[in-house]
């Protein structure tokens, strides 16, 4: 078996039914091999940040209890495919992912049950207005603004600060790498 599978099996010897699994920085390129094992666990949190994932399996619905997923600092190029995979997670409410601002907007609109992104609580009221404008074919002013308007802490956010996948910390980093210390705890 691949080294990452051996790592996972070793973790399961210590705790055969973990609620959280940390697979950070293990050079994972494909989650398909581990998905059956992970799906058999009562996971509420899965940390996959800092790997080399370019995509997620199309169907993650076997991770029935997963509420928090950290896939920041991976190699995702297609936000549509990423969002489609994330939509199969029935209980996902907290997500950490590294994306460009325009990709964040798309992801937020396509994941209506998400409550926090990169440790920042999502402002569902603003998002609902933008989604309604999207359905009508007219995006509101909020859609043209910085992504900060989509978050509850937007009044304290620095203008133009992007969401660059804060990992498991509460901060979000801008696209230029500057850290933002105003991430809300989830």
Phi, psi and omega per residue, in radians:
X1 nan 2.670 3.113
X2 -1.042 2.676 -3.127
X3 -0.963 -0.609 -3.138
X4 -1.178 -0.586 3.089
X5 -1.190 -0.689 3.083
X6 -1.109 -0.699 3.101
X7 -1.061 -0.790 3.131
X8 -1.108 -0.770 3.126
X9 -1.082 -0.708 3.110
X10 -1.088 -0.693 3.099
X11 -1.089 -0.685 -3.089
X12 -1.256 -0.344 3.048
X13 -1.161 -0.652 3.118
X14 -1.284 -0.673 -3.118
X15 -2.543 1.773 -3.070
X16 -1.236 -0.219 -3.140
X17 -2.404 1.096 -3.099
X18 -1.250 2.605 3.036
X19 -1.579 -0.317 -3.131
X20 -2.377 2.370 3.080
X21 -2.220 2.288 -3.130
X22 -1.912 1.913 3.095
X23 -2.111 0.712 -3.108
X24 -1.290 2.512 2.984
X25 0.892 0.817 3.118
X26 -1.958 0.247 3.140
X27 1.029 0.584 3.117
X28 -1.243 2.271 3.122
X29 -1.947 -0.337 -3.085
X30 -2.536 2.177 -3.114
X31 -1.550 -0.217 -3.058
X32 -1.003 -0.643 -3.119
X33 -1.140 -0.664 -3.082
X34 -1.548 -0.290 -3.015
X35 -0.987 -0.756 3.116
X36 -1.051 -0.713 3.122
X37 -1.170 -0.803 3.134
X38 -1.100 -0.661 -3.119
X39 -1.174 -0.406 3.137
X40 -1.433 -0.081 -3.091
X41 -1.730 2.699 3.103
X42 -1.474 0.854 -3.033
X43 -1.184 2.348 2.945
X44 -1.953 -0.286 -3.129
X45 -2.457 2.322 3.103
X46 -2.349 2.145 -3.134
X47 -1.884 1.994 3.137
X48 -2.167 0.316 -3.070
X49 -1.209 2.669 3.078
X50 1.293 0.408 3.090
X51 -1.788 -2.803 -3.137
X52 -2.126 0.683 3.126
X53 -1.330 2.183 3.066
X54 -1.708 -0.318 3.098
X55 -2.736 2.847 3.041
X56 -1.848 2.749 3.034
X57 -0.980 2.546 -3.096
X58 -1.058 -0.576 -3.088
X59 -2.158 1.934 3.122
X60 -1.882 0.235 -3.025
X61 -1.116 -0.287 3.068
X62 -1.166 -0.334 3.091
X63 -1.524 1.115 -2.977
X64 -1.042 -0.562 -3.057
X65 -1.751 -0.013 -3.039
X66 -1.157 2.094 3.119
X67 -1.871 -0.566 -3.093
X68 -2.182 2.201 3.126
X69 -2.234 2.249 3.097
X70 -2.015 1.859 3.087
X71 -2.141 0.443 3.123
X72 -1.127 2.702 3.058
X73 1.014 0.820 2.976
X74 -2.010 -2.835 -3.008
X75 -2.024 0.580 -3.098
X76 -1.121 2.264 3.133
X77 -1.996 -0.461 -3.065
X78 -1.960 1.704 -3.088
X79 -1.152 -0.497 3.097
X80 -1.115 -0.805 3.109
X81 -1.172 -0.660 3.107
X82 -1.094 -0.834 -3.139
X83 -1.084 -0.732 3.126
X84 -1.040 -0.732 3.101
X85 -1.152 -0.753 -3.129
X86 -1.134 -0.532 3.124
X87 -1.143 -0.294 3.124
X88 -1.488 -0.073 3.092
X89 -1.535 1.847 -2.975
X90 -1.153 -0.397 -3.069
X91 -2.117 0.209 -3.096
X92 -1.090 2.140 3.098
X93 -2.233 -0.350 -3.131
X94 -2.211 2.175 -3.101
X95 -2.320 2.396 3.004
X96 -2.068 2.109 -3.105
X97 -2.690 2.573 3.126
X98 -1.693 1.991 -3.125
X99 -2.482 2.836 2.994
X100 -1.368 2.796 -3.083
X101 -0.955 -0.797 -3.118
X102 -1.157 -0.544 3.087
X103 -1.247 -0.599 3.094
X104 -1.082 -0.773 3.125
X105 -1.020 -0.808 3.139
X106 -1.082 -0.810 -3.123
X107 -1.060 -0.785 -3.133
X108 -1.087 -0.698 3.135
X109 -1.218 -0.531 -3.091
X110 -1.579 -0.155 3.115
X111 -2.128 1.335 -3.016
X112 -1.162 -0.319 -3.137
X113 -1.600 -0.098 3.132
X114 -1.129 2.325 -3.126
X115 -1.833 -0.479 -3.118
X116 -2.546 2.460 3.086
X117 -2.192 2.145 -3.125
X118 0.908 0.681 3.077
X119 1.449 0.017 -3.130
X120 -1.844 2.233 3.128
X121 -1.204 2.303 -3.084
X122 -1.429 2.385 3.079
X123 -1.502 1.678 -3.045
X124 -1.148 -0.538 -3.129
X125 -1.106 -0.847 3.116
X126 -1.123 -0.751 -3.128
X127 -1.093 -0.670 3.117
X128 -1.110 -0.690 3.118
X129 -1.130 -0.744 3.135
X130 -1.169 -0.718 3.118
X131 -1.092 -0.694 3.109
X132 -1.114 -0.735 3.087
X133 -1.119 -0.636 3.105
X134 -1.114 -0.738 3.129
X135 -1.138 -0.605 3.129
X136 -1.394 -0.194 -3.107
X137 1.550 0.103 3.088
X138 -2.212 2.081 3.110
X139 -1.539 2.389 3.140
X140 -1.237 3.054 -3.131
X141 -1.036 -0.571 -3.124
X142 -1.074 -0.557 -3.121
X143 -1.192 -0.508 -3.111
X144 -1.491 -0.243 -3.092
X145 -1.486 -3.139 3.050
X146 -1.010 2.641 3.125
X147 -1.132 -0.242 -3.124
X148 -1.016 -0.480 3.141
X149 -1.121 -0.302 -3.126
X150 -1.442 -0.048 -3.055
X151 -2.057 2.607 -3.090
X152 -1.090 -0.496 -3.109
X153 -1.617 0.369 -3.022
X154 -1.103 -0.489 -3.130
X155 -1.185 -0.444 -3.141
X156 -1.701 -0.125 -3.047
X157 -1.326 2.572 3.064
X158 -1.273 2.356 3.131
X159 -0.994 2.342 3.081
X160 1.416 0.010 3.132
X161 -1.193 2.198 -3.110
X162 -1.581 3.121 3.080
X163 -1.976 1.948 -3.038
X164 -2.057 0.475 3.086
X165 1.263 1.588 -3.094
X166 -1.414 0.207 -3.067
X167 1.078 -2.506 -3.107
X168 -1.567 0.025 3.100
X169 -1.370 3.030 -3.128
X170 -1.575 -0.122 -3.094
X171 -1.587 2.712 3.006
X172 -1.975 2.549 3.123
X173 -1.858 2.526 3.113
X174 -1.353 2.951 -3.109
X175 -1.144 -0.321 3.077
X176 -1.593 0.073 3.060
X177 1.609 -0.079 3.139
X178 -1.296 2.299 -3.099
X179 -1.345 2.523 3.063
X180 -1.940 2.225 -3.065
X181 -1.671 0.230 -3.058
X182 -1.827 0.326 3.124
X183 -1.163 2.298 3.133
X184 -1.426 2.476 3.086
X185 -1.224 2.513 -3.139
X186 -1.726 nan nan
